[in-house]
Amino acid sequence: MASRPRAPQDGSMSEHELSPEVPARPADAHRTAGTVMKGVLVVAAVAAAILLLYMVFFVGVFVMAGSR
């Protein structure tokens, strides 16, 4: 016979024990917010990479122009 998981020692019950018929998964709003945040991070990373390449290019041009 399988034993049930024990409740926390402080007497409180976990969310899953209070409603065992509902699967434990994030809400749709949380999933959407996570997707939006991933998109924002990707856009920020691409913008940072473009800015870095821009800076490297112009620093290189400046150094080459000053090395005469």
N, C-alpha and C positions, 0 to 999 in steps of 0.2 A: 504494500500500500504506500503510495507516494505521500510524503509529508508536505504540508503547506509551508511556504516561506514564512519565517517569523517576522512579526511586526517590529518596528524600532523599539528600543528599550524605554524610550520616554513615553510610550503609550499612544503616540500618534500613529495614524495609519498613512501609508503612502498613497499617492494619487491613484495608482493602479489598483491597490487593494480596495479603495473606496468605490471604484467603478471598473471592475475587471472585464466587463463586456466591451469596453472601449479600448481599442489598441493604443499603445503609447507611441504617438508620432507627433511631429510638430504641426501646428495649425497651418492652414493654407496661407494666412497672412505672414507668418514667420518665414515660410518657404519663399514667398514672393519678395519679402524684404531681403532675404539672403541672396536671392538672384540679382536683385537691384544692386546690392552692395558689391557683389562680384563684378557686375558690369562697370560700376563706378571705379573699382580698383583697376580693372583692365584699361579703362580709358585713361586713368591717371598714370599708369605705368607706361602706356604708349606716348602720352604727352611728355613725360619725363625723359623717355628715350630720345624723342625728337629734339627736345631742348638740349639734352646732353650732346647729341651729334652736332647741333647748330653751334654750340659753344666750342666744341673741339675743332670744328672747321675754321671758325673765325680766329681762335687762338693760334691755330696752325698758320693761317694766312698772315697774321700779325707777326709771328715769330719769323717766318720766312722773309717777310718784307723788311724786317729790322736786321737781318743777318747779312746785309750787303757790306 
